[in-house]
Amino acid sequence: MNAALLSLTKALADQGIKDGVQVNAVNPGFIRTGRLETRLSALAKEKSINHSAAAQLFVQQEKVTRIGEPEDIAALVAFTVSAGDAFCRFHH
């Protein structure tokens, strides 16, 4: 699913160049959402460890540096939109 969405984004970006439209995608990894919290709770129960230890174990198992926060994605989107606005002002 992710690969298909990224392929679609690339195709739209290629088309967008012709029309002066910038197309971006945000494809976050592991973000602290309700779904991930459920997964961490299940891991904690399975391993008989607390939630914090489960989060640390999860990070190690998934070989990531940390679990992202929703605010990380919000900041990335805000930056991307503002960069897109600057791009449009510069090219028009």
C-alpha positions as CSV (number, residue, x, y, z in Angstrom):
1,M,0.0,0.0,0.0
2,N,2.7,2.5,0.9
3,A,4.7,1.7,-2.2
4,A,1.6,2.3,-4.4
5,L,0.9,5.6,-2.7
6,L,4.4,6.7,-3.1
7,S,4.4,5.7,-6.8
8,L,1.2,7.7,-7.3
9,T,2.7,10.7,-5.5
10,K,5.7,10.5,-7.8
11,A,3.5,10.3,-10.9
12,L,1.5,13.3,-9.7
13,A,4.7,15.2,-8.9
14,D,6.0,14.5,-12.4
15,Q,2.7,15.8,-13.9
16,G,2.6,18.7,-11.5
17,I,5.9,20.0,-12.8
18,K,4.3,20.7,-16.1
19,D,1.5,22.7,-14.4
20,G,3.7,24.4,-11.8
21,V,2.2,22.4,-9.0
22,Q,4.4,20.9,-6.3
23,V,3.4,17.5,-5.0
24,N,4.8,16.0,-1.8
25,A,4.1,13.0,0.4
26,V,4.5,12.4,4.1
27,N,5.0,8.8,4.9
28,P,5.7,8.5,8.6
29,G,7.0,5.4,10.3
30,F,6.1,4.5,13.8
31,I,4.1,7.4,15.3
32,R,2.6,7.4,18.9
33,T,-1.0,6.9,18.0
34,G,-3.8,4.9,19.6
35,R,-3.0,2.0,17.3
36,L,0.7,2.0,18.3
37,E,-0.2,2.4,22.0
38,T,-2.4,-0.7,21.7
39,R,0.5,-2.6,20.1
40,L,2.9,-1.5,22.8
41,S,0.4,-2.5,25.5
42,A,0.2,-6.0,23.9
43,L,4.0,-6.2,23.8
44,A,4.2,-5.2,27.5
45,K,1.7,-7.9,28.4
46,E,3.3,-10.5,26.3
47,K,6.8,-9.8,27.8
48,S,5.5,-9.0,31.3
49,I,7.2,-5.6,31.3
50,N,5.9,-2.1,31.8
51,H,4.8,0.2,29.0
52,S,8.0,2.2,28.9
53,A,10.2,-0.9,28.7
54,A,7.9,-2.2,25.9
55,A,8.4,1.0,24.0
56,Q,12.2,0.7,24.4
57,L,12.0,-3.0,23.2
58,F,9.9,-2.0,20.3
59,V,12.4,0.6,19.2
60,Q,15.2,-2.0,19.4
61,Q,13.2,-4.6,17.5
62,E,12.1,-2.3,14.7
63,K,15.7,-0.8,14.5
64,V,14.5,2.8,14.7
65,T,16.0,5.6,16.8
66,R,12.7,6.5,18.5
67,I,8.9,6.5,18.2
68,G,7.7,9.6,16.5
69,E,5.1,12.0,18.0
70,P,2.1,13.4,16.2
71,E,3.6,16.8,16.6
72,D,6.6,15.7,14.5
73,I,4.3,15.0,11.6
74,A,2.4,18.3,12.1
75,A,5.7,20.2,12.1
76,L,6.9,18.4,8.9
77,V,3.6,19.2,7.1
78,A,3.7,22.8,8.2
79,F,7.2,23.2,6.9
80,T,6.4,21.5,3.6
81,V,3.4,23.7,3.1
82,S,5.4,26.8,3.9
83,A,8.2,25.7,1.6
84,G,5.7,25.1,-1.1
85,D,4.3,28.6,-0.6
86,A,7.8,30.0,-0.9
87,F,8.4,27.9,-4.1
88,C,5.2,29.3,-5.7
89,R,6.1,32.9,-4.8
90,F,9.6,32.5,-6.2
91,H,8.4,30.9,-9.5
92,H,5.5,33.3,-10.3
